[in-house]
């Protein structure tokens, strides 16, 4: 099953890549002005109204503003319960960590560590990604093995290196002994004979995580505010599109929708200086085509969610951009493009409201 899932997702990713390249080819070949800009990004020093219009038309093909993403109608009491669970250390065996420990609401949903310590202080083997915007991804975890944030919440809780809870029933029984949880779960799940189950616990956590999608300046620009981005950031957006970064990083989350080999044009560890070579999806599927394949991460808040890549091996955003240029696209990025793309990526930074942070 895992083998088929990995192969299918990888194939879907390749198909998406091909479609995007075709769309770009058709669009640029039909518009000589845009074609001229694609071939010589360095000539763009400012954005007059016509250039702005052209760039906006391209961006609208590949990206979606957070304001345009349908918002689920989730009861406020379920969200509040999910928040309470998210910050509760009783969700780890020895009570030493909560979901927030590795995905800190005060630091853009991460802990800024290469690898995170679990309940027993043992380190995990992959970098903890941000939970901000995670519900917009079509799969969860670096290997894409979970379909949504509710299923993702199950994994760390039962992982012996992370929360170290022996079983879902063990956790449910623990929380059933808490009077406040008895009341809250009964209010949120009134039709359940037993409101507190592992499924309702992770369902409530997912409800909370689905609120974590703040608007960035890039969203404001997509919504029509031409002054929301600087000229340098617009140049970076253009370089991002022209260098085919949108092949893997598109949609509302700017990624998170496909599996891709890390190192299409070289061995990633030679550039990241990774201490351990991670086989990616291959470890699950045992399919040779899945070796070094990982989920393409969403890029929102990438400025604040360092260190980078599946193993947190790179601290600098600029260096991460350089490495991606060397490993994932045919032409190595110029230093000008590295700097402008980095500037654009910083326009994706957005924090959640204080109501989602621990009080």
C-alpha positions as CSV (number, residue, x, y, z in Angstrom):
1,X,0.0,0.0,0.0
2,X,2.8,2.4,0.9
3,X,4.7,1.5,-2.2
4,X,1.7,2.2,-4.4
5,X,0.9,5.5,-2.6
6,X,4.5,6.8,-2.9
7,X,4.6,5.9,-6.6
8,X,1.2,7.4,-7.4
9,X,2.0,10.7,-5.5
10,X,5.4,10.9,-7.3
11,X,3.7,10.3,-10.6
12,X,1.1,13.0,-9.8
13,X,3.9,15.4,-9.0
14,X,5.7,14.8,-12.3
15,X,2.4,15.3,-14.2
16,X,1.8,18.6,-12.3
17,X,5.4,19.7,-13.2
18,X,4.8,18.9,-16.9
19,X,1.5,20.8,-17.0
20,X,3.1,23.9,-15.4
21,X,6.0,23.9,-17.8
22,X,3.5,23.6,-20.7
23,X,1.4,26.5,-19.4
24,X,4.5,28.6,-19.0
25,X,5.6,27.8,-22.5
26,X,2.3,28.6,-24.1
27,X,1.9,31.8,-22.1
28,X,5.4,33.1,-22.9
29,X,5.4,32.0,-26.5
30,X,2.1,33.9,-27.1
31,X,3.3,37.1,-25.5
32,X,6.6,38.5,-26.8
33,X,6.8,41.1,-24.1
34,X,6.6,38.5,-21.3
35,X,9.0,36.3,-23.3
36,X,11.5,39.1,-23.4
37,X,11.2,39.6,-19.6
38,X,11.7,35.8,-19.0
39,X,14.9,35.8,-21.0
40,X,16.3,38.8,-19.3
41,X,15.1,39.2,-15.7
42,X,18.0,41.6,-14.9
43,X,16.5,44.3,-17.1
44,X,13.6,44.6,-14.7
45,X,14.5,47.5,-12.4
46,X,11.1,48.8,-11.6
47,X,7.5,47.9,-12.2
48,X,5.4,50.2,-14.2
49,X,1.7,49.4,-14.5
50,X,2.1,47.2,-17.5
51,X,4.9,45.1,-15.9
52,X,2.8,44.9,-12.8
53,X,-0.2,43.6,-14.8
54,X,1.9,41.0,-16.5
55,X,3.5,39.7,-13.3
56,X,0.1,39.6,-11.6
57,X,-1.4,37.6,-14.5
58,X,1.4,35.1,-14.1
59,X,1.0,34.9,-10.3
60,X,-2.7,34.3,-10.5
61,X,-2.0,31.2,-12.5
62,X,0.2,29.6,-9.8
63,X,-0.8,31.0,-6.4
64,X,-4.0,31.6,-4.3
65,X,-4.4,34.3,-1.7
66,X,-5.3,33.1,1.7
67,X,-8.4,35.4,1.5
68,X,-9.7,33.2,-1.3
69,X,-9.3,29.9,0.5
70,X,-12.7,28.6,1.7
71,X,-12.8,28.7,5.5
72,X,-14.3,25.7,7.2
73,X,-17.2,26.3,9.6
74,X,-15.8,24.8,12.8
75,X,-17.5,25.4,16.1
76,X,-15.6,27.7,18.4
77,X,-15.8,25.3,21.3
78,X,-14.0,22.6,19.2
79,X,-11.3,25.0,18.3
80,X,-10.8,26.0,22.0
81,X,-10.7,22.3,23.0
82,X,-8.1,21.7,20.3
83,X,-6.0,24.6,21.5
84,X,-6.1,23.2,25.1
85,X,-5.0,19.8,23.9
86,X,-2.2,21.4,21.7
87,X,-0.6,23.0,24.7
88,X,-1.2,20.1,27.2
89,X,1.9,18.1,28.3
90,X,-0.3,15.3,29.4
91,X,-0.3,14.3,25.7
92,X,3.3,12.9,26.3
93,X,4.0,9.9,28.5
94,X,6.1,11.7,31.2
95,X,4.4,15.0,30.7
96,X,7.5,16.8,29.4
97,X,6.3,18.0,26.0
98,X,3.2,19.2,24.2
99,X,2.5,19.7,20.5
100,X,3.6,23.3,21.1
101,X,7.1,22.1,22.2
102,X,8.2,21.3,18.6
103,X,5.6,23.5,16.9
104,X,5.8,26.7,19.0
105,X,3.0,29.2,18.4
106,X,5.3,32.0,19.4
107,X,7.9,31.2,16.8
108,X,5.8,30.6,13.7
109,X,4.9,27.0,14.4
110,X,8.5,25.6,14.8
111,X,11.2,25.3,17.4
112,X,14.0,26.5,15.1
113,X,16.0,23.3,16.0
114,X,17.5,21.0,13.3
115,X,16.0,18.0,15.2
116,X,13.6,18.2,18.1
117,X,13.9,16.4,21.5
118,X,11.0,14.2,22.5
119,X,9.5,13.1,25.8
120,X,12.7,11.2,26.7
121,X,14.9,13.9,25.3
122,X,15.9,11.6,22.4
123,X,16.1,13.5,19.1
124,X,13.8,12.8,16.2
125,X,15.4,12.0,12.8
126,X,13.7,14.8,10.7
127,X,13.2,18.5,11.1
128,X,9.8,19.5,12.7
129,X,8.0,21.6,10.0
130,X,5.7,24.5,10.8
131,X,2.0,23.8,11.6
132,X,1.1,27.2,10.1
133,X,-0.8,26.5,6.8
134,X,-0.2,22.8,7.2
135,X,-3.9,22.1,6.7
136,X,-3.6,23.5,3.2
137,X,-1.1,20.8,2.2
138,X,-2.4,17.7,0.4
139,X,-0.2,15.4,2.5
140,X,1.6,15.6,5.9
141,X,5.1,14.6,7.1
142,X,8.3,14.8,5.0
143,X,7.4,11.4,3.4
144,X,3.7,12.3,2.8
145,X,2.4,9.4,4.8
146,X,-0.6,11.2,6.4
147,X,-3.4,12.7,4.4
148,X,-4.4,15.6,6.7
149,X,-3.6,17.4,10.0
150,X,-5.9,15.1,12.0
151,X,-4.1,12.0,10.8
152,X,-0.7,13.8,11.3
153,X,-1.6,14.5,14.9
154,X,-1.7,10.8,15.6
155,X,1.9,10.1,14.6
156,X,3.9,12.1,17.1
157,X,1.7,11.2,20.0
158,X,2.3,7.5,19.5
159,X,5.9,7.8,18.3
160,X,8.2,6.5,21.1
161,X,10.9,9.1,20.2
162,X,8.3,11.9,20.4
163,X,5.4,11.9,22.8
164,X,5.9,8.3,23.6
165,X,2.3,7.5,24.4
166,X,1.9,3.7,24.4
167,X,-1.5,3.7,22.6
168,X,-4.4,5.8,21.6
169,X,-6.6,4.1,24.3
170,X,-3.9,4.8,26.9
171,X,-4.2,8.6,26.2
172,X,-8.0,8.5,26.0
173,X,-8.2,6.9,29.4
174,X,-5.8,9.4,30.9
175,X,-7.8,12.4,29.7
176,X,-11.1,10.8,30.8
177,X,-9.8,11.2,34.3
178,X,-9.6,15.0,33.9
179,X,-12.9,16.6,34.9
180,X,-12.5,19.6,32.7
181,X,-12.0,17.4,29.7
182,X,-15.0,15.3,30.6
183,X,-17.1,18.5,30.3
184,X,-15.5,19.9,27.2
185,X,-15.5,16.8,25.1
186,X,-19.1,16.1,26.0
187,X,-20.0,19.6,24.8
188,X,-18.1,19.3,21.5
189,X,-19.1,15.7,20.8
190,X,-22.6,15.4,22.3
191,X,-23.7,12.5,20.1
192,X,-20.8,10.2,21.1
193,X,-21.4,7.5,23.6
194,X,-17.8,8.0,24.7
195,X,-16.8,11.5,23.8
196,X,-13.1,11.1,24.7
197,X,-11.4,8.8,22.2
198,X,-8.1,9.0,20.4
199,X,-10.1,10.0,17.3
200,X,-11.9,12.9,18.9
201,X,-8.6,14.0,20.5
202,X,-6.8,14.3,17.2
203,X,-9.9,15.7,15.5
204,X,-10.0,18.6,18.0
205,X,-6.3,19.2,17.5
206,X,-6.8,19.3,13.8
207,X,-9.7,21.9,14.2
208,X,-7.3,24.2,16.1
209,X,-4.5,23.8,13.5
210,X,-6.9,24.6,10.7
211,X,-7.2,28.2,12.1
212,X,-3.4,28.8,11.5
213,X,-3.4,30.6,8.2
214,X,-2.6,34.3,8.6
215,X,-2.6,36.8,5.7
216,X,0.9,38.0,4.5
217,X,1.9,41.0,2.4
218,X,2.0,38.7,-0.6
219,X,-1.7,37.9,-0.1
220,X,-2.5,41.6,0.0
221,X,-0.6,42.0,-3.3
222,X,-2.5,39.1,-4.8
223,X,-5.7,40.8,-3.6
224,X,-4.9,43.9,-5.5
225,X,-2.7,46.1,-3.2
226,X,0.1,47.0,-5.6
227,X,2.1,48.7,-2.8
228,X,2.1,45.6,-0.6
229,X,5.3,44.4,-2.2
230,X,8.5,46.4,-2.9
231,X,10.1,46.5,-6.3
232,X,12.8,44.1,-5.1
233,X,10.2,41.6,-3.9
234,X,8.4,41.8,-7.2
235,X,11.6,41.1,-9.0
236,X,12.1,38.2,-6.7
237,X,8.6,36.9,-7.5
238,X,9.4,37.2,-11.2
239,X,12.7,35.3,-10.7
240,X,10.8,32.7,-8.7
241,X,8.4,32.1,-11.6
242,X,11.0,32.4,-14.4
243,X,13.3,29.9,-12.7
244,X,10.5,27.3,-12.5
245,X,10.4,27.3,-8.6
246,X,6.6,27.2,-9.1
247,X,6.9,23.7,-10.4
248,X,7.0,22.4,-6.8
249,X,6.0,25.5,-4.9
250,X,2.6,26.6,-6.0
251,X,-1.0,26.9,-4.7
252,X,-2.2,28.6,-1.6
253,X,0.7,27.1,0.6
254,X,3.4,27.6,-2.1
255,X,4.1,23.9,-1.8
256,X,3.0,20.9,0.2
257,X,1.2,19.3,-2.7
258,X,3.6,16.9,-4.3
259,X,6.5,14.5,-3.7
260,X,9.8,15.3,-5.4
261,X,13.3,14.0,-5.5
262,X,15.7,16.2,-3.5
263,X,18.7,16.3,-5.8
264,X,17.5,16.1,-9.4
265,X,20.9,17.4,-10.6
266,X,23.2,16.2,-7.8
267,X,23.5,14.5,-4.5
268,X,21.8,16.7,-1.9
269,X,24.2,15.8,1.0
270,X,27.2,17.2,-0.9
271,X,25.6,20.6,-0.8
272,X,23.7,20.5,2.5
273,X,26.6,18.8,4.3
274,X,24.1,16.5,6.0
275,X,25.5,14.1,8.6
276,X,23.0,11.4,7.7
277,X,21.8,10.5,4.2
278,X,18.0,10.1,4.4
279,X,16.4,7.9,1.8
280,X,13.0,9.7,2.1
281,X,9.9,7.9,0.9
282,X,12.0,4.9,0.0
283,X,12.1,3.9,3.6
284,X,8.4,3.4,3.5
285,X,7.8,2.1,0.0
286,X,11.1,0.2,-0.7
287,X,10.6,1.4,-4.3
288,X,13.9,2.5,-5.8
289,X,12.1,5.4,-7.6
290,X,11.3,6.9,-4.2
291,X,14.9,7.1,-3.0
292,X,15.6,10.7,-1.8
293,X,12.0,11.7,-2.5
294,X,10.4,14.1,0.0
295,X,7.3,16.2,0.2
296,X,8.0,19.7,-1.3
297,X,7.5,21.9,1.7
298,X,5.2,24.9,1.8
299,X,7.2,28.2,1.7
300,X,5.0,30.4,3.7
301,X,6.9,31.8,6.7
302,X,10.1,30.2,5.4
303,X,12.0,33.3,6.6
304,X,11.2,32.4,10.2
305,X,11.2,28.6,10.1
306,X,14.9,27.9,9.8
307,X,16.9,25.6,9.7
308,X,16.0,24.2,6.4
309,X,15.4,20.9,4.6
310,X,14.2,17.6,6.0
311,X,17.2,17.4,8.4
312,X,17.6,21.1,9.3
313,X,21.1,21.0,7.8
314,X,21.1,24.6,6.5
315,X,20.7,27.7,8.6
316,X,20.7,30.5,6.0
317,X,17.7,31.1,3.7
318,X,20.0,32.5,1.0
319,X,22.1,29.4,1.1
320,X,18.9,27.2,1.0
321,X,17.8,29.1,-2.2
322,X,21.3,28.6,-3.7
323,X,21.2,24.9,-3.0
324,X,17.8,24.5,-4.5
325,X,19.0,26.3,-7.6
326,X,21.9,23.9,-7.9
327,X,20.0,20.7,-7.2
328,X,16.5,21.3,-8.6
329,X,16.7,23.4,-11.7
330,X,18.8,23.1,-14.8
331,X,20.5,26.5,-14.6
332,X,22.2,27.6,-11.4
333,X,20.7,30.8,-10.0
334,X,22.6,34.0,-10.3
335,X,23.5,35.8,-7.1
336,X,21.1,38.6,-8.1
337,X,18.3,36.0,-8.4
338,X,19.2,34.5,-5.1
339,X,18.9,37.8,-3.3
340,X,15.7,38.9,-5.0
341,X,14.0,35.5,-4.5
342,X,15.0,35.6,-0.9
343,X,13.5,39.1,-0.6
344,X,10.2,37.8,-2.1
345,X,10.1,34.8,0.3
346,X,10.3,37.2,3.2
347,X,7.1,38.8,2.0
348,X,5.4,35.5,2.8
349,X,6.0,36.0,6.6
350,X,2.8,36.3,8.7
351,X,2.1,35.6,12.3
352,X,-1.1,34.2,13.8
353,X,-3.2,36.3,16.2
354,X,-2.4,36.2,19.9
355,X,-5.6,34.2,20.5
356,X,-3.9,31.1,19.1
357,X,-0.9,31.5,21.4
358,X,-0.8,30.1,25.0
359,X,-2.3,32.6,27.5
